[in-house]
Amino acid sequence: SKLLSDIRLLSLQGERMGKVVDIFIPDLGADKDVDLIDVMVEVGDTVEEEDGLITLETEKASMDVPTTQGGIIKEILVKVGDKVNSGDLIARVEVEEEGAAEEKVE
């Protein structure tokens, strides 16, 4: 039911440790409506900065779009077959807050 999914969503947000960062398509120059041919990650995957998220294919070449932040994939907002442009939102990554994971041990 919708109510249950809303409640689950709220409880997931309550457990959030880090901040969520939006990842966008970088500047593609003159290319418009570029084909998205591969999504390399799934929600829940852990990625390092510079890991590829998606693959785009222009008339000239195919290229991977990396994440600008390491963390956990929270949301993927594109799918194979989409046409994308510079600045489109492709994913949200939860990044650990600095120091959140490091507990001082004396």
N, C-alpha and C positions, 0 to 999 in steps of 0.2 A: 504494500500500500504506500501511497505517497507520504502519509504522515510518518510511517516508520522510516522511510528513507530520509526524510527531513530530520528526524531525531538522530538517526545515525550520522548524518552529515554534521550536525551540531556537536555530537560527542567526538567526532574526528577532529573538528576544529579546536575543541577543548584540549586535546592531547598535544597540540602543535608545540614543538620545542623551538624551532628556528623561525626565520622570517622567510616569506615566500617571494621569490624573485621572478619577474616576467622575462622570458627569453623571446627575442624578436628576430625576424629575418633581417640579416644585415643588408647594407646598401648593395643592390644588384646592378647598379649603373643604369644603362638604358633598357635592360631587360624588364619586360612587364608580363604578368600572367604566366609565371614560370611553372612548369609541371613539377609536382611533388611526386617522386617515383619510389621513395622508400622512407619508412619511419623505423628507426633503428632501436628505439627504446619503448618501454611500456611503463604505465603508471606503477610506481613502487620501486622501479629500478634506481640503483645508486649510480651516479655519474661523477666523473672527475671533470674539472675545468678542461675545456678543449675536446672532450669526447664528442663524437658525432651524434647528432639527434635525428636529423633528416637528410635525405639526399634530394637535390633539385637537379633538373635537367633543362638547360637552355639550348638554343639552337647550336651553340658552339661546344658546350661541354657539360658534364655532370659534376656536381660539387656537393660535398658534405657541409652541412651547417652545424658548427659545434656549439655546445653550451658555453656560455660565458661564466657560469658559476657551477661549482661542484655541489652535489647534494642529492636529494631524493626527488624523482619525478613525481609531482603531485597531480598534474593535469597535462594532457596532450590535446591541443585544440585544432589540429590538422589531421588529415588522413591521406593515404595514397590516392592519387587522382585529382587532388585539389590543385587549383591554380593560385599561386601566391605572389605577393609583391613585397618590395622593400618595406620594412617596418611592420609587417604583419606579426601578430602575436602567435607563437607556435607552441609554447609550453610554459608551465610554471614549475619552478624548482624550489624545494624547501632547502634552505642553507642553514647550517648550524650557526647559531650566534657565536661570535668570538668568545672563547673561554667557557662556553656552556658545557662542552664535553670534558674540559680539563678540570679535574678536582685536585686541589693542592694536597699533596701528602707530605706532612712534615716528617 
